[in-house]
Amino acid sequence: MPRRIKLSPLQRDILRLLEEAGAETVGTIIATLKPSDQSQFDARVGGLVTLGLIRKEENNLVLTEHGRIARLT
């Protein structure tokens, strides 16, 4: 059974957006979610990458298989 991971509301929003699209550009995600602080957004994305839930590919964020599983739990 996958372990429960505590995510911030912004991280959950990023995962939800990527779950629908599979992959999006960073600019599109920022335009859609309108985070109040760019450095906080970057830190939250970095946390998701570190956890293996998403990966960066050039200017895109891509949901990984681990990210799909995490969204299901």
URJOQUI-V863279 format. One record per pair of residues at least 4 apart in sequence whose C-alpha atoms are under 6 Angstrom apart, sorted by the first residue. I is the first residue (numbers start at 0). J is the second residue. If there is no record, write none. Layout:
[[I,J] [I,J]]
//
This chain:
[[6,10] [14,18] [17,21] [17,22] [17,62] [21,62] [22,60] [22,61] [23,59] [23,60] [24,58] [24,59] [25,58] [25,59] [28,32] [29,33] [47,52] [47,53] [48,52] [48,53] [48,54] [52,63] [52,65] [52,66] [53,61] [53,62] [53,63] [54,60] [54,61] [55,59] [55,60] [62,66]]
//
